[in-house]
Amino acid sequence: MEKNQKFYQFWLHNLPDIGDAAICRLLTVFSDAESVYRASDAQLCGVLKKETIEKIKTFRAEWDAKRAYEEMLEKGICFLTCEEPEFPKRLKSLERPPYAVYYKGNLPREESPAVAIVGARECSEYGRYVAEGFAGGLAKAGVTVVSGMARGIDSIAQRAALEQGGKTFAVLGCGVDVCYPASGRQLYEKILETGGGILSTFPPGMQPLKKMFPQRNRIVAGLSDVLLVVEARHRSGTLITVDMALEQGKNVYAVPGRLTDRLSDGCNLLIRQGAGIALTPEDILAELAVLQNRREIGKPREKEKGLITILDFVPKTADQILTELRKTGREAELTEVLEGLMELCLEGKAMQIAGSFARTAK
């Protein structure tokens, strides 16, 4: 896309009192962002309120958009709109995709399975242990971990993913150049150093406000294939992310906890309402395998080749099967093995028993 057009899109996205819905209306009437920039008050009157037009006039006169755009680029911040092919497909497929995202580092790879891990800020030692176990196990299997870099479960999960050599992406409720919380600076830098990314739908320099976090949560859910809740109180901000994920048609899993533990009230309630029960990372990996299988319906099936010869009538874990498969000289990842195993289960050639897999008589 031409540099000039990117500049006008940047200007459009920074307009005061103009959200994604208003931007959509403007671009429906005008051909592109540059046309909006050059539109007269009379032309804008048919789309925007008079007071909004006045704010735009003041903004245009007082804000040095060119300088702000150049400063953004100098900080290594990238800006993408939903009109561009590089825009994340997971976000583009939302019913109301954000008009634009800003990011530092990289964007999540579309072909990599992604799980959002969220939970309480003031988590327990149990929550910490579980978050580390799930995030580490998923990252080790090649799954991308997405979260909001908040204190507690979010940041614990993202650190654990990094410790296992995985990729993690943080979505902020502020500008990508604002490290929030400030105590997360080390994590912020480590995410960028290891090939992950920091994303936001808010312009650079924007400070965090409470009203901005539901939008952040929506993007966290949007970038994931599955949402995992580790700890949450009965009335928790985490449950907003759950609502967003369900609206997007995503599957939600929750880690159960003790009935007397208030930090587990939210998770136990979700399970009672039908959320999946997550006991091990393999539960999530199996779900991802099912989702991948659905996407590949009609495509030639290759993953199960070689697996059927390794399966026995004595159940084996996916890790054991992966180890034996690699001994045959085949390079494979755990997620690929799980996809093949789930395909065999669907065909009736294998069965799943308490997290392990065995061959059937068929």
Disulfide bonds with the S-S distance in Angstrom:
none
